[in-house]
Each structure stands twice: as structure tokens, then as C-alpha cells.
């Protein structure tokens, strides 16, 4: 039977950058994210005896299987768990406000794990779904849950999964994405993080850095202190990006407009607004701020980037299944 699941993307406040085990996708560190309501993927899966191989359709386009390694990894794991060999028909749609590149593999692999497991007749716990989604993409382990979520790095496949630390985030924490460039990135996050692990002399420090940032972040969350959450997230993101600049060969996800955005946010902060920035494996900047300052922040950024490049996102929910 066909099953449909929806999962939302997430933005890490404490970043995941580096795997100890590339097959199982076991990270060197924990990470912590906010699931967002604005960006999500809806995926339908049906296992179909009539097919001779998997068929994967994303945003109405038939995809060559050779480029679908992450999807096939999750499907194969589901088939292994269910004891079947049947090919799957996967139909996936990314919902984003514009043709934005923000629909990451996080929402995609989480929705796929939810739809494929149910389509195969499995009734997995959310913890097991997080472990399954992780096999497709590390950050997807976090998109099973809503709100603030921590992926525990664990020691093996069984112990590496995410769990919610605060599902209802109602103390004013909000994000705004500044869309700078939606082109395919030159260095994938998978390739980029491995190059950092293999060649950055600073990578040895990264697990300690994350441990300290994580402890401080947990305390800031417990105190519902948006400014401190933003401060720690900003510093942690720049520490992650230092692992790209210090790799060999060095690389960076920054573009000129990325710096323009960072300076604009710093200027708004000097004017007394609570706003900080974070960035992932691409040039787009996400602003972390207190909802009370939203209008002033948008008013400050719109003359530089244009209103249509600014997308507000609230904390969002965990995985859901849609009835046929
Ligand atoms: C994160 N990123 O924590 C970090 C910060 C990007 C920068 O997780 O190789 O697509 O599939 O496990 O999860 C993006 O990497 O990588 C990511 P894989 P993934 O959100």
C-alpha cells in the first residue's frame, strides 16, 4: 500500500561536521537543531512488484538512480528490516516558499524513512525512524522531531539517534532565511565535512568545541534566553566554517553577499536588536532572533536584499503521516 509522510527541515544551532563512520553515518559529535515549519518535504512510497528497479520522482522529475544514492540506501535498509526485495516507487515534493535551495536532504530523508517504513508494513518507533533517516543523511535524524532536537552521536547504529529536547518552542525564538544563491553548491556537505576531517589541523579540537558549545546551549535553552542561544549558535557556526577554510585544499561556502548579510546583521545588533546569524553548507544566511524584533529586522534587511529574498520560519513540527 502507498504511504505518505511529511517532514520539515531543520537548521542546526550546534553543527554536525564530520563522520566517524561513513557507512552508518555516525558523527564525531552531538548536534542540536530547530525544526522549521516553512520548509518541508512530502513523500509517498509504494513497494511495487511490477517494477524491475526503484523509480524515484522528485518535484515531478524522474531521477536517474545513479544520483539517488541516499534514497536507495534508505530504501535498502527498509527492505532489509522488512525482509523484502520489492522495488519501490517514490514520489517526493519539496515545499519551499520560492525555488529556494533550502529543502535539504534532512526533510527529504526523514519523510522517506517515514513513508517507506510504513509502506513496507513496518511500524517503527520515532527513535527507530530517526536511526533509519540517519542512514540517508545525518541531519535527517533530527527532522523526525519538532522544535529543538538533539542528535546524540552514540557509539553505533543502535545508540546514534535524535531526541526532542523542547517540542513546543514558544518563547520567541524565530529564524529568517536570507536567500542569497540557490545554485547547486560546488562542495557537497558530505564531501566538505570529510575533507575537513581528513585535512584540517583544527579538526582535532572540534569535538571539544562542540561539547562546550552544547553545554552552554542547553543552559540557554533551559533559560529561554534567545540572545544567548543566538550568540552561541553564531560562534559555533563560524567555528564550523573555520574547518573549511583550514582544510587542504581550503574551501568556503561564503559568497560576497554572505558577508554583506553578516555585516547587516551585526549593524542591526549594534542598534540594539536581538539578532544573530548562522550558515550551513551554502551561502544562504539564517538569522536567529527574538520574534519581538521581527519587523525591525526585516525593515533593516529589505533595502539590501529585497523582501522576496527574506523568508520567515517559525519552529515547526515533527514527522506526520497523511491519509490516502
Ligand atoms: C548540520 N550540515 O548540522 C550541518 C551543518 C550542514 C552544515 O548536516 O553526509 O546532508 O548526508 O550526513 O546531513 C548537512 O549534512 O550530510 C549538515 P550527510 P548532511 O545541519
Boltz pocket constraint, residues with backbone or C-beta under 6 A from the ligand:
constraints:
  - pocket:
      binder: B
      contacts: [[A, 10], [A, 11], [A, 12], [A, 14], [A, 15], [A, 16], [A, 17], [A, 25], [A, 31], [A, 105], [A, 106], [A, 134], [A, 136], [A, 137], [A, 138], [A, 139], [A, 140], [A, 189], [A, 190], [A, 279], [A, 280], [A, 281]]
      max_distance: 6.0
